[in-house]
Amino acid sequence: MKIGVLSDTHGYLHPDSFRFFEKCDEIWHAGDIGNYDIINELQCIAPVKAVYGNCDDWDVREHLTESLVFDCQQHRIALMHIVGNGNFYQGKALQIIRDEKPTIFVAGHSHILKIMHDERNHLLFMNPGAAGRYGIHTRLTFLRFEIEDKVIKNLEIYDEPK
C-alpha cells in the first residue's frame, strides 16, 4: 500500500499535493486541517483517514475524532494531532501507546518534520511537518511511503520553502 501523510494544512492544500499523492492508496491527515473542504479535496485523490487538531473548528470536529487507531497491512497505526516528539509523549498519546501498542504513530502540531524509531515503545514516530502556509515553519513538507506486510519502504519527502 502506498500512503500519503500530511498535517497542519490550516485550510491550504498545496497544488503539488495532488501530483505527489496521486498514486497513493490512502492519505492520512494528522490534524489542523483548517476546513472540511481540504478532506473533500484529498478524497478526490484517495480515501482519507484524519483527526482534528487544536486549531480545527466545529466544521471539522463534527466529522472527525481527536485520535484514530487502525490497522494497515501488518501495522497498527495511531493518528493524533498533539502527540509529543517521539522522545516524550503527552498523556493521551502515551495512553494510546500503552493500550493499543501501535507500530506507527503519526503526529502533527509541531510543524517540524521528524521521523524516528522509538526503541523504548517499539514504534516508528512520524510527524510530516506542516503542509500549509500558516505557522512558524519555513518549509512545506509532506510524506509518502509504502507498507508491504511489515516492511516500510520508499519513504519520500516533499519539501519546499514556504
Secondary structure as the mmCIF struct_conf table of DSSP 4:
data_model
#
loop_
_struct_conf.conf_type_id
_struct_conf.id
_struct_conf.beg_label_comp_id
_struct_conf.beg_label_asym_id
_struct_conf.beg_label_seq_id
_struct_conf.end_label_comp_id
_struct_conf.end_label_asym_id
_struct_conf.end_label_seq_id
STRN STRN1 LYS A 2 LEU A 6
TURN_TY1_P TURN_TY1_P1 HIS A 10 GLY A 11
TURN_TY1_P TURN_TY1_P2 PRO A 15 PRO A 15
HELX_RH_AL_P HELX_RH_AL_P1 ASP A 16 PHE A 21
TURN_TY1_P TURN_TY1_P3 GLU A 22 LYS A 23
BEND BEND1 ASP A 25 ASP A 25
STRN STRN2 GLU A 26 HIS A 29
BEND BEND2 GLY A 31 GLY A 31
BEND BEND3 ASN A 35 ASN A 35
HELX_RH_AL_P HELX_RH_AL_P2 TYR A 36 GLN A 43
TURN_TY1_P TURN_TY1_P4 CYS A 44 ILE A 45
BEND BEND4 ALA A 46 ALA A 46
STRN STRN3 VAL A 48 ALA A 50
STRN STRN4 VAL A 51 VAL A 51
TURN_TY1_P TURN_TY1_P5 ASN A 54 CYS A 55
HELX_RH_AL_P HELX_RH_AL_P3 TRP A 58 ARG A 61
TURN_TY1_P TURN_TY1_P6 GLU A 62 HIS A 63
STRN STRN5 THR A 65 THR A 65
BEND BEND5 GLU A 66 GLU A 66
STRN STRN6 SER A 67 CYS A 72
TURN_TY1_P TURN_TY1_P7 GLN A 73 GLN A 74
STRN STRN7 HIS A 75 MET A 80
BEND BEND6 HIS A 81 ILE A 82
STRN STRN8 GLY A 84 GLY A 84
BEND BEND7 GLY A 86 PHE A 88
STRN STRN9 TYR A 89 TYR A 89
HELX_RH_AL_P HELX_RH_AL_P4 GLY A 91 GLU A 100
BEND BEND8 THR A 103 THR A 103
STRN STRN10 ILE A 104 VAL A 106
BEND BEND9 HIS A 109 SER A 110
STRN STRN11 LEU A 113 ASP A 118
TURN_TY1_P TURN_TY1_P8 GLU A 119 HIS A 122
STRN STRN12 LEU A 123 PRO A 128
BEND BEND10 GLY A 132 ILE A 136
BEND BEND11 THR A 138 THR A 138
STRN STRN13 ARG A 139 GLU A 148
TURN_TY1_P TURN_TY1_P9 ASP A 149 LYS A 150
STRN STRN14 VAL A 151 PRO A 161
#
